[in-house]
Amino acid sequence: MTLSVEAREQFLAEPHIGALSVVERPDRAPLVVPIWYQYTPGGELWIRTAPNSRKARAIASAGRFSLMVQRTAPTVRYVSVEGPATEPQPSTEVQAVEMAARYLPADKVAGFVEFERTQLGEHMVIALRPEHWLSADMGSF
């Protein structure tokens, strides 16, 4: 059963690991990678990535991407959203902390943000303006 607008937006706002998909090359299947994301119902979804990552280059070239999230308990449910990407912006410390806090226990956030800053380098934020949605709740099995 398709989810209502409110249900799909609320589900997407939960901290699932997303599967980002973007056309990287016309002669290959889309690049699909797991990723942390942030979303507030009614707004834009955003990700953080290194400026020269494969996904950043592919998004810049394609101008759009998709993100799918799912769960298997207590019901089988998924939401997929696709749309144009906004112009990448440098990521701020506030965004780094916000994203880490979404996925990690509170006592691990500062350490992760420091690791990311010192070991992984600069990050940027790319937002997606949701245009097309797919969603379903198939109940429990």
Secondary structure, 3 states (H helix, E strand, C coil): CCCCHHHHHHHHHCCCCEEEEECCCCCCCCEEEEECCECCCCCCEEEEECCCCHHHHHHHHHCEEEEEEEECCCCCEEEEEEEEECCCEECCHHHHHHHHHHHCCHHHHHHHHHHHHHHHCCCEEEEECCCEEEEEECCCC
